[in-house]
Amino acid sequence: MELITIFEWLEQSFLGEIGKTYGAVYALFGQSIHLMALAVLGGTVLVTDLRTLGVVLKDVPLQTVADHSHRWFKIALVVMILTGVFMAAAIAMRMYYSLFFWSKMIALAVGIVFVLGVKMPLIRHADDGSVQPWVLKTTAVASLCIWFTVAATGRWIGFAG
């Protein structure tokens, strides 16, 4: 099955019809909740990365900050993905042909893999001294750049028409 077939089906699905027919539902359950989840996710990334860089919460152990924020990161990510699918369903064919949509999807995939496969494992070992501070700081800067890219490309989808 080709990818375009999935997008055609998605736009004609129940979710796609709801999103196209009821603008208030699209705005409330799609856009507003999606943006709130993005704000929570962005906040967790910021607090963890800024703590890693030694800018905020210096008196709180990095592992404690990371553990607490990571819980909210996962919740926000799930909500963001669910509402994103709902929003994309209403305009699935437009998304299929949008360079910014695919850029966001790639950046999002990179961000998820980076957090789960690089950042969190490094933070787990930060307290035992097996990770050099410069590695942690570089990881935090990379994380900030990746998640800024996710947000910027997502925002640009709306401008690209």
BADREN-131959 format. One record per atom (N, C-alpha, C): residue number from 1; residue in three letters; atom name; x, y, z. Coordinates in steps of 0.001 Angstrom, whole numbers, plus 500000, padded with zeros to 6 digits. Layout:
KEVEX     k     r    a        X        Y        Z
KEVEX   NUM   Ala   CA        X        Y        Z
...
***
This chain:
KEVEX     k     r    a        X        Y        Z
KEVEX     1   Met    N   500838   498826   500000
KEVEX     1   Met   CA   500000   500000   500000
KEVEX     1   Met    C   500891   501247   500000
KEVEX     2   Glu    N   500562   502169   499139
KEVEX     2   Glu   CA   501329   503406   499049
KEVEX     2   Glu    C   500919   504365   500156
KEVEX     3   Leu    N   501832   505225   500525
KEVEX     3   Leu   CA   501593   506203   501577
KEVEX     3   Leu    C   500448   507151   501223
KEVEX     4   Ile    N   500359   507539   499963
KEVEX     4   Ile   CA   499295   508462   499554
KEVEX     4   Ile    C   497914   507853   499779
KEVEX     5   Thr    N   497805   506554   499643
KEVEX     5   Thr   CA   496533   505860   499878
KEVEX     5   Thr    C   496087   506027   501329
KEVEX     6   Ile    N   497031   505969   502248
KEVEX     6   Ile   CA   496717   506155   503669
KEVEX     6   Ile    C   496216   507575   503910
KEVEX     7   Phe    N   496858   508548   503291
KEVEX     7   Phe   CA   496441   509940   503460
KEVEX     7   Phe    C   495066   510186   502844
KEVEX     8   Glu    N   494788   509580   501696
KEVEX     8   Glu   CA   493462   509696   501082
KEVEX     8   Glu    C   492396   509098   501998
KEVEX     9   Trp    N   492702   507909   502553
KEVEX     9   Trp   CA   491763   507269   503469
KEVEX     9   Trp    C   491558   508125   504716
KEVEX    10   Leu    N   492643   508666   505260
KEVEX    10   Leu   CA   492559   509465   506477
KEVEX    10   Leu    C   491677   510692   506272
KEVEX    11   Glu    N   491821   511361   505138
KEVEX    11   Glu   CA   491016   512555   504887
KEVEX    11   Glu    C   489536   512219   504738
KEVEX    12   Gln    N   489225   511028   504253
KEVEX    12   Gln   CA   487827   510627   504080
KEVEX    12   Gln    C   487273   509877   505290
KEVEX    13   Ser    N   488097   509671   506293
KEVEX    13   Ser   CA   487673   508946   507490
KEVEX    13   Ser    C   486750   509799   508358
KEVEX    14   Phe    N   486230   509182   509402
KEVEX    14   Phe   CA   485372   509882   510356
KEVEX    14   Phe    C   486099   511088   510957
KEVEX    15   Leu    N   487360   510900   511337
KEVEX    15   Leu   CA   488151   512007   511894
KEVEX    15   Leu    C   488287   513149   510898
KEVEX    16   Gly    N   488570   512805   509653
KEVEX    16   Gly   CA   488710   513820   508615
KEVEX    16   Gly    C   487420   514588   508395
KEVEX    17   Glu    N   486320   513883   508381
KEVEX    17   Glu   CA   485015   514524   508178
KEVEX    17   Glu    C   484656   515438   509347
KEVEX    18   Ile    N   484906   514984   510555
KEVEX    18   Ile   CA   484641   515818   511741
KEVEX    18   Ile    C   485470   517095   511677
KEVEX    19   Gly    N   486740   516942   511389
KEVEX    19   Gly   CA   487635   518092   511322
KEVEX    19   Gly    C   487242   519087   510241
KEVEX    20   Lys    N   486782   518580   509090
KEVEX    20   Lys   CA   486383   519463   507989
KEVEX    20   Lys    C   485017   520100   508228
KEVEX    21   Thr    N   484116   519369   508846
KEVEX    21   Thr   CA   482725   519820   508978
KEVEX    21   Thr    C   482521   520746   510163
KEVEX    22   Tyr    N   483169   520469   511262
KEVEX    22   Tyr   CA   482941   521218   512492
KEVEX    22   Tyr    C   484205   521994   512879
KEVEX    23   Gly    N   484266   523232   512443
KEVEX    23   Gly   CA   485440   524060   512702
KEVEX    23   Gly    C   485726   524253   514171
KEVEX    24   Ala    N   484686   524353   514993
KEVEX    24   Ala   CA   484884   524555   516431
KEVEX    24   Ala    C   485527   523323   517068
KEVEX    25   Val    N   485108   522150   516632
KEVEX    25   Val   CA   485696   520914   517154
KEVEX    25   Val    C   487169   520846   516745
KEVEX    26   Tyr    N   487436   521196   515489
KEVEX    26   Tyr   CA   488815   521206   514994
KEVEX    26   Tyr    C   489660   522176   515809
KEVEX    27   Ala    N   489139   523373   516038
KEVEX    27   Ala   CA   489899   524392   516774
KEVEX    27   Ala    C   490096   524002   518232
KEVEX    28   Leu    N   489034   523496   518881
KEVEX    28   Leu   CA   489122   523177   520301
KEVEX    28   Leu    C   489933   521913   520551
KEVEX    29   Phe    N   489544   520819   519919
KEVEX    29   Phe   CA   490188   519538   520218
KEVEX    29   Phe    C   491458   519318   519416
KEVEX    30   Gly    N   491549   519987   518301
KEVEX    30   Gly   CA   492767   519855   517511
KEVEX    30   Gly    C   493798   520877   517913
KEVEX    31   Gln    N   493565   522072   517453
KEVEX    31   Gln   CA   494581   523107   517598
KEVEX    31   Gln    C   494887   523481   519042
KEVEX    32   Ser    N   493878   523790   519832
KEVEX    32   Ser   CA   494165   524294   521184
KEVEX    32   Ser    C   494795   523225   522075
KEVEX    33   Ile    N   494281   522024   522052
KEVEX    33   Ile   CA   494859   520964   522894
KEVEX    33   Ile    C   496244   520576   522371
KEVEX    34   His    N   496404   520580   521056
KEVEX    34   His   CA   497707   520289   520458
KEVEX    34   His    C   498742   521314   520923
KEVEX    35   Leu    N   498361   522575   520900
KEVEX    35   Leu   CA   499285   523628   521319
KEVEX    35   Leu    C   499575   523571   522819
KEVEX    36   Met    N   498569   523211   523626
KEVEX    36   Met   CA   498831   523054   525067
KEVEX    36   Met    C   499800   521899   525318
KEVEX    37   Ala    N   499606   520802   524599
KEVEX    37   Ala   CA   500520   519665   524747
KEVEX    37   Ala    C   501922   520050   524284
KEVEX    38   Leu    N   502000   520822   523211
KEVEX    38   Leu   CA   503301   521290   522740
KEVEX    38   Leu    C   503966   522183   523783
KEVEX    39   Ala    N   503171   523014   524443
KEVEX    39   Ala   CA   503721   523884   525485
KEVEX    39   Ala    C   504254   523058   526659
KEVEX    40   Val    N   503511   522034   527073
KEVEX    40   Val   CA   503969   521169   528163
KEVEX    40   Val    C   505238   520429   527743
KEVEX    41   Leu    N   505218   519860   526536
KEVEX    41   Leu   CA   506388   519146   526047
KEVEX    41   Leu    C   507586   520092   525969
KEVEX    42   Gly    N   507373   521268   525413
KEVEX    42   Gly   CA   508451   522249   525324
KEVEX    42   Gly    C   508962   522660   526692
KEVEX    43   Gly    N   508059   522790   527649
KEVEX    43   Gly   CA   508455   523135   529013
KEVEX    43   Gly    C   509313   522062   529649
KEVEX    44   Thr    N   508965   520806   529404
KEVEX    44   Thr   CA   509765   519715   529974
KEVEX    44   Thr    C   511154   519668   529344
KEVEX    45   Val    N   511199   519907   528044
KEVEX    45   Val   CA   512496   519934   527360
KEVEX    45   Val    C   513332   521090   527903
KEVEX    46   Leu    N   512715   522268   528005
KEVEX    46   Leu   CA   513444   523440   528500
KEVEX    46   Leu    C   513983   523239   529913
KEVEX    47   Val    N   513123   522771   530821
KEVEX    47   Val   CA   513568   522640   532209
KEVEX    47   Val    C   514680   521599   532330
KEVEX    48   Thr    N   514557   520502   531617
KEVEX    48   Thr   CA   515600   519467   531689
KEVEX    48   Thr    C   516902   519954   531060
KEVEX    49   Asp    N   516791   520568   529886
KEVEX    49   Asp   CA   518009   521007   529201
KEVEX    49   Asp    C   518659   522194   529899
KEVEX    50   Leu    N   517857   523123   530389
KEVEX    50   Leu   CA   518434   524252   531113
KEVEX    50   Leu    C   519048   523801   532437
KEVEX    51   Arg    N   518460   522799   533070
KEVEX    51   Arg   CA   519079   522234   534291
KEVEX    51   Arg    C   520387   521549   533942
KEVEX    52   Thr    N   520404   520834   532837
KEVEX    52   Thr   CA   521618   520166   532392
KEVEX    52   Thr    C   522731   521185   532118
KEVEX    53   Leu    N   522345   522340   531583
KEVEX    53   Leu   CA   523314   523398   531299
KEVEX    53   Leu    C   523685   524206   532541
KEVEX    54   Gly    N   523001   523931   533661
KEVEX    54   Gly   CA   523306   524629   534906
KEVEX    54   Gly    C   522714   526023   534986
KEVEX    55   Val    N   521644   526271   534252
KEVEX    55   Val   CA   521026   527600   534229
KEVEX    55   Val    C   519916   527723   535274
KEVEX    56   Val    N   519143   526657   535463
KEVEX    56   Val   CA   518023   526685   536418
KEVEX    56   Val    C   518101   525487   537361
KEVEX    57   Leu    N   517430   525612   538488
KEVEX    57   Leu   CA   517295   524511   539451
KEVEX    57   Leu    C   518636   523861   539816
KEVEX    58   Lys    N   519635   524670   540008
KEVEX    58   Lys   CA   520983   524165   540285
KEVEX    58   Lys    C   521066   523346   541568
KEVEX    59   Asp    N   520150   523610   542500
KEVEX    59   Asp   CA   520184   522901   543775
KEVEX    59   Asp    C   519410   521577   543744
KEVEX    60   Val    N   518785   521261   542616
KEVEX    60   Val   CA   518025   520018   542470
KEVEX    60   Val    C   518849   519068   541601
KEVEX    61   Pro    N   519001   517818   542023
KEVEX    61   Pro   CA   519761   516866   541211
KEVEX    61   Pro    C   519180   516721   539799
KEVEX    62   Leu    N   520058   516648   538827
KEVEX    62   Leu   CA   519633   516522   537426
KEVEX    62   Leu    C   518704   515333   537236
KEVEX    63   Gln    N   519024   514209   537840
KEVEX    63   Gln   CA   518198   513008   537691
KEVEX    63   Gln    C   516775   513253   538183
KEVEX    64   Thr    N   516623   513977   539279
KEVEX    64   Thr   CA   515292   514286   539818
KEVEX    64   Thr    C   514499   515142   538842
KEVEX    65   Val    N   515126   516176   538326
KEVEX    65   Val   CA   514457   517048   537350
KEVEX    65   Val    C   514073   516254   536111
KEVEX    66   Ala    N   515006   515469   535607
KEVEX    66   Ala   CA   514754   514690   534392
KEVEX    66   Ala    C   513634   513676   534598
KEVEX    67   Asp    N   513636   512975   535718
KEVEX    67   Asp   CA   512592   511977   535971
KEVEX    67   Asp    C   511207   512604   536043
KEVEX    68   His    N   511094   513703   536771
KEVEX    68   His   CA   509790   514353   536916
KEVEX    68   His    C   509310   514950   535598
KEVEX    69   Ser    N   510198   515585   534878
KEVEX    69   Ser   CA   509775   516207   533623
KEVEX    69   Ser    C   509542   515163   532534
KEVEX    70   His    N   510278   514069   532571
KEVEX    70   His   CA   510122   513044   531533
KEVEX    70   His    C   508735   512396   531584
KEVEX    71   Arg    N   508194   512259   532790
KEVEX    71   Arg   CA   506834   511736   532923
KEVEX    71   Arg    C   505850   512613   532144
KEVEX    72   Trp    N   505967   513923   532335
KEVEX    72   Trp   CA   505085   514868   531632
KEVEX    72   Trp    C   505416   514944   530144
KEVEX    73   Phe    N   506669   514765   529805
KEVEX    73   Phe   CA   507083   514735   528399
KEVEX    73   Phe    C   506320   513629   527665
KEVEX    74   Lys    N   506287   512432   528248
KEVEX    74   Lys   CA   505619   511299   527595
KEVEX    74   Lys    C   504119   511538   527451
KEVEX    75   Ile    N   503491   512090   528475
KEVEX    75   Ile   CA   502056   512389   528397
KEVEX    75   Ile    C   501791   513424   527308
KEVEX    76   Ala    N   502563   514500   527308
KEVEX    76   Ala   CA   502384   515558   526312
KEVEX    76   Ala    C   502632   515033   524900
KEVEX    77   Leu    N   503613   514169   524746
KEVEX    77   Leu   CA   503916   513612   523431
KEVEX    77   Leu    C   502738   512792   522896
KEVEX    78   Val    N   502148   511966   523741
KEVEX    78   Val   CA   501000   511160   523311
KEVEX    78   Val    C   499828   512074   522910
KEVEX    79   Val    N   499544   513068   523739
KEVEX    79   Val   CA   498451   513997   523430
KEVEX    79   Val    C   498753   514758   522141
KEVEX    80   Met    N   499983   515190   521981
KEVEX    80   Met   CA   500377   515929   520785
KEVEX    80   Met    C   500218   515066   519532
KEVEX    81   Ile    N   500600   513814   519601
KEVEX    81   Ile   CA   500472   512921   518445
KEVEX    81   Ile    C   499001   512659   518127
KEVEX    82   Leu    N   498194   512384   519147
KEVEX    82   Leu   CA   496769   512115   518910
KEVEX    82   Leu    C   496055   513312   518299
KEVEX    83   Thr    N   496289   514490   518863
KEVEX    83   Thr   CA   495637   515682   518314
KEVEX    83   Thr    C   496228   516038   516951
KEVEX    84   Gly    N   497491   515747   516744
KEVEX    84   Gly   CA   498104   515987   515440
KEVEX    84   Gly    C   497490   515119   514353
KEVEX    85   Val    N   497227   513863   514662
KEVEX    85   Val   CA   496559   512973   513702
KEVEX    85   Val    C   495169   513508   513387
KEVEX    86   Phe    N   494449   513946   514419
KEVEX    86   Phe   CA   493114   514503   514205
KEVEX    86   Phe    C   493177   515716   513281
KEVEX    87   Met    N   494106   516634   513554
KEVEX    87   Met   CA   494210   517838   512721
KEVEX    87   Met    C   494635   517490   511297
KEVEX    88   Ala    N   495580   516590   511165
KEVEX    88   Ala   CA   496058   516213   509833
KEVEX    88   Ala    C   494983   515505   509024
KEVEX    89   Ala    N   494095   514787   509697
KEVEX    89   Ala   CA   493050   514054   508988
KEVEX    89   Ala    C   492155   514988   508174
KEVEX    90   Ala    N   491874   516147   508706
KEVEX    90   Ala   CA   490991   517089   508014
KEVEX    90   Ala    C   491627   517637   506737
KEVEX    91   Ile    N   492938   517679   506706
KEVEX    91   Ile   CA   493648   518237   505548
KEVEX    91   Ile    C   494779   517301   505121
KEVEX    92   Ala    N   494478   516026   505139
KEVEX    92   Ala   CA   495521   515012   504928
KEVEX    92   Ala    C   496221   515155   503580
KEVEX    93   Met    N   495498   515435   502529
KEVEX    93   Met   CA   496142   515542   501221
KEVEX    93   Met    C   497038   516776   501154
KEVEX    94   Arg    N   496609   517849   501782
KEVEX    94   Arg   CA   497472   519037   501834
KEVEX    94   Arg    C   498751   518709   502606
KEVEX    95   Met    N   498606   517951   503702
KEVEX    95   Met   CA   499777   517566   504484
KEVEX    95   Met    C   500701   516660   503684
KEVEX    96   Tyr    N   500122   515764   502928
KEVEX    96   Tyr   CA   500926   514826   502135
KEVEX    96   Tyr    C   501875   515576   501199
KEVEX    97   Tyr    N   501411   516676   500649
KEVEX    97   Tyr   CA   502217   517445   499702
KEVEX    97   Tyr    C   502986   518597   500348
KEVEX    98   Ser    N   502964   518693   501680
KEVEX    98   Ser   CA   503621   519792   502380
KEVEX    98   Ser    C   505036   519416   502817
KEVEX    99   Leu    N   506002   520153   502321
KEVEX    99   Leu   CA   507388   519951   502721
KEVEX    99   Leu    C   507561   520203   504215
KEVEX   100   Phe    N   506840   521191   504756
KEVEX   100   Phe   CA   506965   521514   506178
KEVEX   100   Phe    C   506385   520414   507058
KEVEX   101   Phe    N   505297   519786   506622
KEVEX   101   Phe   CA   504729   518662   507363
KEVEX   101   Phe    C   505759   517536   507482
KEVEX   102   Trp    N   506366   517176   506359
KEVEX   102   Trp   CA   507344   516083   506378
KEVEX   102   Trp    C   508594   516477   507156
KEVEX   103   Ser    N   508958   517756   507082
KEVEX   103   Ser   CA   510092   518235   507883
KEVEX   103   Ser    C   509785   518095   509367
KEVEX   104   Lys    N   508557   518442   509746
KEVEX   104   Lys   CA   508175   518311   511154
KEVEX   104   Lys    C   508168   516840   511572
KEVEX   105   Met    N   507635   515967   510727
KEVEX   105   Met   CA   507579   514548   511075
KEVEX   105   Met    C   508980   513974   511257
KEVEX   106   Ile    N   509909   514384   510394
KEVEX   106   Ile   CA   511297   513916   510526
KEVEX   106   Ile    C   511915   514468   511810
KEVEX   107   Ala    N   511720   515773   512046
KEVEX   107   Ala   CA   512270   516386   513262
KEVEX   107   Ala    C   511662   515750   514516
KEVEX   108   Leu    N   510363   515473   514483
KEVEX   108   Leu   CA   509695   514838   515618
KEVEX   108   Leu    C   510269   513438   515863
KEVEX   109   Ala    N   510449   512671   514809
KEVEX   109   Ala   CA   511021   511330   514955
KEVEX   109   Ala    C   512443   511411   515514
KEVEX   110   Val    N   513227   512345   515003
KEVEX   110   Val   CA   514588   512536   515505
KEVEX   110   Val    C   514549   512922   516986
KEVEX   111   Gly    N   513624   513834   517340
KEVEX   111   Gly   CA   513502   514274   518730
KEVEX   111   Gly    C   513143   513146   519677
KEVEX   112   Ile    N   512191   512329   519274
KEVEX   112   Ile   CA   511771   511206   520121
KEVEX   112   Ile    C   512916   510215   520305
KEVEX   113   Val    N   513566   509856   519211
KEVEX   113   Val   CA   514695   508921   519288
KEVEX   113   Val    C   515819   509519   520127
KEVEX   114   Phe    N   516068   510818   519963
KEVEX   114   Phe   CA   517136   511483   520705
KEVEX   114   Phe    C   516853   511454   522210
KEVEX   115   Val    N   515625   511799   522589
KEVEX   115   Val   CA   515286   511814   524020
KEVEX   115   Val    C   515368   510417   524614
KEVEX   116   Leu    N   514750   509452   523948
KEVEX   116   Leu   CA   514691   508097   524503
KEVEX   116   Leu    C   516010   507329   524365
KEVEX   117   Gly    N   516746   507583   523288
KEVEX   117   Gly   CA   517943   506792   523034
KEVEX   117   Gly    C   519259   507437   523407
KEVEX   118   Val    N   519272   508764   523566
KEVEX   118   Val   CA   520522   509463   523864
KEVEX   118   Val    C   520429   510254   525168
KEVEX   119   Lys    N   519522   511216   525196
KEVEX   119   Lys   CA   519478   512157   526323
KEVEX   119   Lys    C   519163   511482   527661
KEVEX   120   Met    N   518072   510740   527734
KEVEX   120   Met   CA   517702   510125   529014
KEVEX   120   Met    C   518719   509081   529475
KEVEX   121   Pro    N   519236   508225   528590
KEVEX   121   Pro   CA   520281   507304   529055
KEVEX   121   Pro    C   521528   508023   529571
KEVEX   122   Leu    N   521927   509115   528929
KEVEX   122   Leu   CA   523075   509869   529421
KEVEX   122   Leu    C   522797   510489   530786
KEVEX   123   Ile    N   521617   511045   530942
KEVEX   123   Ile   CA   521261   511665   532221
KEVEX   123   Ile    C   521234   510627   533341
KEVEX   124   Arg    N   520766   509424   533036
KEVEX   124   Arg   CA   520734   508362   534050
KEVEX   124   Arg    C   522131   508041   534587
KEVEX   125   His    N   523137   508253   533756
KEVEX   125   His   CA   524508   507946   534159
KEVEX   125   His    C   525298   509190   534553
KEVEX   126   Ala    N   524646   510335   534582
KEVEX   126   Ala   CA   525356   511590   534873
KEVEX   126   Ala    C   525872   511639   536303
KEVEX   127   Asp    N   525122   511108   537239
KEVEX   127   Asp   CA   525503   511211   538646
KEVEX   127   Asp    C   526650   510294   539046
KEVEX   128   Asp    N   526868   509216   538279
KEVEX   128   Asp   CA   527942   508303   538660
KEVEX   128   Asp    C   529302   508717   538080
KEVEX   129   Gly    N   529326   509829   537356
KEVEX   129   Gly   CA   530587   510351   536846
KEVEX   129   Gly    C   531080   509706   535567
KEVEX   130   Ser    N   530302   508808   534999
KEVEX   130   Ser   CA   530756   508129   533778
KEVEX   130   Ser    C   530506   508960   532519
KEVEX   131   Val    N   529812   510083   532664
KEVEX   131   Val   CA   529535   510960   531523
KEVEX   131   Val    C   530203   512307   531780
KEVEX   132   Gln    N   531000   512723   530841
KEVEX   132   Gln   CA   531682   514012   530963
KEVEX   132   Gln    C   530671   515158   530922
KEVEX   133   Pro    N   530867   516200   531724
KEVEX   133   Pro   CA   529938   517334   531729
KEVEX   133   Pro    C   529756   517973   530351
KEVEX   134   Trp    N   530825   518050   529562
KEVEX   134   Trp   CA   530694   518654   528234
KEVEX   134   Trp    C   529785   517826   527334
KEVEX   135   Val    N   529760   516515   527532
KEVEX   135   Val   CA   528869   515650   526742
KEVEX   135   Val    C   527420   515954   527107
KEVEX   136   Leu    N   527148   516094   528391
KEVEX   136   Leu   CA   525792   516430   528836
KEVEX   136   Leu    C   525365   517795   528305
KEVEX   137   Lys    N   526245   518755   528376
KEVEX   137   Lys   CA   525921   520108   527907
KEVEX   137   Lys    C   525695   520125   526388
KEVEX   138   Thr    N   526508   519412   525660
KEVEX   138   Thr   CA   526334   519314   524206
KEVEX   138   Thr    C   525011   518635   523871
KEVEX   139   Thr    N   524672   517618   524640
KEVEX   139   Thr   CA   523404   516919   524450
KEVEX   139   Thr    C   522228   517860   524705
KEVEX   140   Ala    N   522328   518684   525734
KEVEX   140   Ala   CA   521258   519636   526046
KEVEX   140   Ala    C   521079   520655   524925
KEVEX   141   Val    N   522169   521160   524395
KEVEX   141   Val   CA   522094   522128   523292
KEVEX   141   Val    C   521497   521462   522047
KEVEX   142   Ala    N   521932   520254   521756
KEVEX   142   Ala   CA   521379   519516   520610
KEVEX   142   Ala    C   519885   519292   520797
KEVEX   143   Ser    N   519474   518931   521998
KEVEX   143   Ser   CA   518064   518716   522301
KEVEX   143   Ser    C   517252   519986   522059
KEVEX   144   Leu    N   517747   521101   522558
KEVEX   144   Leu   CA   517056   522374   522351
KEVEX   144   Leu    C   516911   522691   520860
KEVEX   145   Cys    N   517948   522434   520098
KEVEX   145   Cys   CA   517895   522686   518653
KEVEX   145   Cys    C   516881   521777   517955
KEVEX   146   Ile    N   516881   520516   518314
KEVEX   146   Ile   CA   515946   519563   517698
KEVEX   146   Ile    C   514500   519964   517986
KEVEX   147   Trp    N   514195   520236   519253
KEVEX   147   Trp   CA   512810   520549   519605
KEVEX   147   Trp    C   512379   521923   519112
KEVEX   148   Phe    N   513311   522860   518974
KEVEX   148   Phe   CA   512987   524128   518323
KEVEX   148   Phe    C   512609   523873   516867
KEVEX   149   Thr    N   513319   522977   516215
KEVEX   149   Thr   CA   513011   522631   514824
KEVEX   149   Thr    C   511628   522016   514704
KEVEX   150   Val    N   511272   521147   515641
KEVEX   150   Val   CA   509923   520552   515639
KEVEX   150   Val    C   508872   521656   515729
KEVEX   151   Ala    N   509045   522559   516674
KEVEX   151   Ala   CA   508064   523637   516862
KEVEX   151   Ala    C   508031   524585   515666
KEVEX   152   Ala    N   509183   524955   515159
KEVEX   152   Ala   CA   509239   525916   514049
KEVEX   152   Ala    C   508654   525335   512769
KEVEX   153   Thr    N   508994   524104   512449
KEVEX   153   Thr   CA   508434   523507   511231
KEVEX   153   Thr    C   506943   523267   511386
KEVEX   154   Gly    N   506510   522918   512590
KEVEX   154   Gly   CA   505074   522758   512830
KEVEX   154   Gly    C   504337   524059   512654
KEVEX   155   Arg    N   504910   525128   513170
KEVEX   155   Arg   CA   504276   526443   513025
KEVEX   155   Arg    C   504259   526867   511565
KEVEX   156   Trp    N   505297   526521   510836
KEVEX   156   Trp   CA   505384   526944   509453
KEVEX   156   Trp    C   504356   526227   508569
KEVEX   157   Ile    N   503866   525072   509007
KEVEX   157   Ile   CA   502822   524367   508259
KEVEX   157   Ile    C   501631   525297   508034
KEVEX   158   Gly    N   501252   526040   509078
KEVEX   158   Gly   CA   500117   526959   508965
KEVEX   158   Gly    C   500364   528109   508005
KEVEX   159   Phe    N   501611   528537   507879
KEVEX   159   Phe   CA   501935   529643   506968
KEVEX   159   Phe    C   502053   529175   505516
KEVEX   160   Ala    N   502372   527920   505317
KEVEX   160   Ala   CA   502676   527415   503973
KEVEX   160   Ala    C   501440   527264   503107
KEVEX   161   Gly    N   500259   527239   503737
KEVEX   161   Gly   CA   499002   527164   502984
KEVEX   161   Gly    C   498976   526012   502117
***
